[in-house]
Amino acid sequence: MSVRAKFRVVSVTDFGFTKQVKLAAISDDGIPENQRFHKATPSGQIEMTIDNPQAAEQFTPGKQFYVDFNPVE
């Protein structure tokens, strides 16, 4: 079974050759979809260090992402 969560980028720190990206579970901002995600996962954090510039530029503060968790067989 897979699980889908929704996260928002809260910060990006540029270290020159890598970027550290921090995401937090979506908040209840009155948008019906976000309210549903917030009810299922009211809190959570993801922190990544990315050394691929093209991947890192996808993450900007405020941008939202779906995160799918799929078990590895």
C-alpha angles and dihedrals in degrees: 000000000000126000124209123206132177121227136180125214107245100176145002120199117195114213094176100250096033137028126218113216123195121193131184131200112269117271130226099263096160095266107127095226092048091048090056093049092045091053091053096042109017093172139018142130136213123191122188135176109211125195097177106092095203091052094044094054089063089071116077126158112274095020114128128220138188111229117202121201113202123174117244110236 
